[in-house]
Amino acid sequence: ATKEHAIKCLNIIGIKKHFEGIEARDTLDGLKPQPHVYQKLIDKYNIKKSDLCIFFEDTMENLFVAKSCFGWKTIFIGYSDSKIRLVDPILEASPPSLNRIW
């Protein structure tokens, strides 16, 4: 979605104040899941490995890159139901052979 749409949704559910930065397809230089897109976010926001970085996404492939390459906490926003599900427990419970694919 666009940044405007993301901000609108965060305001509706009352959590926008908890975000330092909001990026969306119209503010990114490149397309996810290309790792350089994530690296640009790290550089822009000066994200350190020790920082808590939570990445919300509706595409599993993009979440896997954020988790496996950068160690971010990832939250999948699914369309099949209205619940937000954490991806981290799914990855941690996966067999080691699957983790190498991501």
C-alpha positions in Angstrom: 0.0 0.0 0.0 1.0 3.6 -0.1 2.4 5.5 2.9 -0.8 7.6 3.1 -2.9 4.4 3.3 -0.6 2.9 6.0 -0.8 6.0 8.1 -4.6 6.1 7.8 -4.8 2.4 8.9 -2.4 3.0 11.8 -4.4 6.0 12.9 -7.7 4.1 12.7 -6.4 1.4 15.1 -4.7 4.0 17.3 -1.1 2.8 17.1 0.6 5.3 14.7 2.3 7.1 17.7 4.4 4.0 18.3 6.2 4.1 15.0 9.4 6.0 14.3 9.2 5.5 10.6 6.7 4.3 8.1 7.7 3.2 4.6 5.6 1.9 1.8 5.8 1.0 -1.9 5.6 4.7 -2.9 8.5 5.7 -0.6 11.0 2.8 -1.3 13.7 2.9 -3.9 13.3 -0.6 -5.3 11.1 -3.6 -4.7 11.0 -6.0 -1.8 12.3 -8.7 -1.3 15.5 -7.4 -2.7 17.9 -7.1 0.3 19.3 -3.7 -0.8 15.8 -2.2 -0.2 16.0 -3.4 3.5 19.6 -2.2 3.7 18.4 1.3 2.6 15.9 1.3 5.5 18.7 0.3 7.9 20.8 3.2 6.7 18.0 5.7 6.6 16.8 5.0 10.2 20.3 4.1 11.6 18.9 0.7 12.7 21.4 -1.3 14.8 21.4 -5.0 15.3 20.5 -4.5 18.9 17.4 -2.3 18.0 14.0 -3.8 18.1 12.8 -3.6 14.5 9.3 -4.8 13.8 8.4 -5.3 10.1 4.7 -5.6 9.1 4.0 -7.1 5.8 1.3 -8.9 3.8 3.8 -11.0 1.7 5.5 -14.0 3.3 8.5 -13.8 1.0 9.3 -10.2 2.1 8.9 -11.3 5.8 11.3 -14.2 5.3 14.0 -11.8 3.9 13.6 -9.4 6.8 13.8 -12.2 9.3 16.5 -14.4 7.9 18.8 -11.7 6.5 18.4 -9.0 9.0 17.0 -10.6 12.1 13.9 -8.3 12.3 10.8 -9.3 14.2 8.2 -9.9 11.5 4.4 -9.6 11.6 2.3 -11.1 8.8 -0.9 -9.2 8.1 -3.1 -11.8 6.5 -6.2 -11.4 4.4 -7.7 -14.8 5.3 -8.8 -13.6 8.7 -8.7 -10.3 10.7 -5.9 -11.5 13.0 -2.3 -10.4 12.9 0.0 -13.4 13.3 3.6 -13.4 14.3 5.9 -15.0 11.7 8.8 -15.5 14.1 7.3 -18.5 15.8 6.6 -20.1 12.4 10.2 -19.7 11.3 11.6 -20.9 14.6 9.5 -24.0 14.5 10.4 -24.8 10.9 12.8 -27.7 10.1 16.4 -26.4 9.6 16.3 -27.4 5.9 13.5 -24.9 5.3 15.3 -22.1 7.1 18.1 -22.3 4.6 15.7 -21.7 1.7 14.6 -18.4 3.2 
